[in-house]
Amino acid sequence: MRLSHWIASAVACATAGMAFAQVAVLQDGTAVTMKIPQETFSVEGPLWDIDIPHKQLIAVGHRITIPASLNGVEFILGHTQIVNNEETVLGPITVQTFDRLSDYNAATRDRVFDTSGAAGPIRLGPVRSLFSTSEARGVAVADLDRDPLIEKQMEDNYFFLVRNAFLQYPPGILPENFLGMVGIRTETGGFPANNNQLPPRRFWRYPTSTGATIIADGSIYVDAAGNEYKIPDFMVKGAYASIVIAENIAIGNLKAAAIGNWNTPDSFVLGETLVVMNQDPRMPCSIIGLAGSPVSKEYFTTQVPVGTLVAAEGHMIGEHVMFAEVIDVSTDVYDPAAGAWLNILPNSWRFRPGRGLEFRGELVPAAGHTLSARLGSNEFAVGLNPDLALNVATFNVTDIPANAAATPVITFVIRDVATKAVVREFSFNWVQILGL
């Protein structure tokens, strides 16, 4: 935990006052308003419980209420994701889908057995609880969203998926004793001598894990009867509240990759770490290529060359297996199936009164395309600086006249250079991005 972040956050909460959201609506339609004088809270810590009926998360002594909306905008839980059986992203978890946070639902109802195109399965279920194993393995306690039987199911899923993925690779890619390293042990605690003749399941050791972390800053809100609610209303890391299983990161050159099948997830190897594409239906799994363009699992596992620099972020199970939620190969990988793609660098947005709007970004592929931007009825060309070797173009735009009230949305238009036909459009609400 970064103490300096929370000191700065607490100072911001204490000094910004009425700059935060002032009205929230709870799941049952109850309107609540910020308590005056403002009282704030901050938390980054392990989940103790999830109260599904009341849409509350309990951690570090705080019972945090997730509202349906904040100042009229639907409230979302950051770092969560829902996908359908075609792996189309349906958005993050909200109060309408709050029960998807449950380990029980994630391990049973919400699994997606379909494969991802010609790649492996979409979501075969979680391998790690949102609670620490010391709690989730314990005797079930009334009204607490933890169940030792579901914990065992997730642990069994871990061993099933990891062994299947391991067997995709020829000898020498992963250590010979890899299955012993990940917890498949003998009666005496040793490693199995033959990966195809494993000891009984009761001797295997699932690595201890600490569960999920909730990250939230907010204020106390009250209803008409004076009841108080702790509601996140200060954005941290791009969201008012986030559920994060872990933020482990591995960066290195791709050693090998294996496409999955109906019961084996897609995976790859960095160093001696087996990286499995995330199988938890509550969390994302995305591969980012040039200019932020999406890369399919099939393209990654079959077309990205060994030796490519890869950065993977996800949740570790023990010390040797990661379930990747974000895979970044944006230095030189472009999946043609993405089509034309545009990326505005997140930290480049800026608005200066008297001078205007500015931003920087990338366009891929550069060849055969032009780019313009439209604010209201005004459309102007965006100059491109192409990199012919990578077929990506960068751009840097400054001093564009803009009005937060009249033109809050900017639309980028990609056209075919020969036919002038519109290939793709991307729209951004720059006012919301900048918090104006």
Buried (B, 14 or more C-beta within 10 A) or exposed (E): EEEEBBEEBBEBBEEEEEEBBBBBBBBEEBEBEBBEEBBBBBBBBBBBBBBBEBBBBBBBEBBBBBBBBBEEEBBBBBBBBBBEEEBEEEEBBBBEBBBBBBBBBBBEEBBBEEBBBEBBBBBBBBBBBBBBBEBBBBEEEEEBBBBEEBBBBBBBBBBBBBBBBBEBBEEEBBEEBBBBBBBBBBEEEEBBEEBEEBBEEEBBEBBEBBBBBBBBBBBBBBBEEEEBBBBBBBEBEEBBBBBBBBBBBBEBEBBBBBBBBEEBBBBBBBEEBBBBBBBBBBBBBBBBBBBBBBBBBBBBBBEBEEEBBBBBBBBBBBEBBBBBBBBBBBEBBBBEEBEBBBBBBEEEBBBEEEEBBBBBBBBBBBEEBBBBBBBEEEEEEBEBEBEEEBBBBBBEBEEBEBEEEEBBEBBBBBBEEEEEEEBEEBEBEBBEBEEE
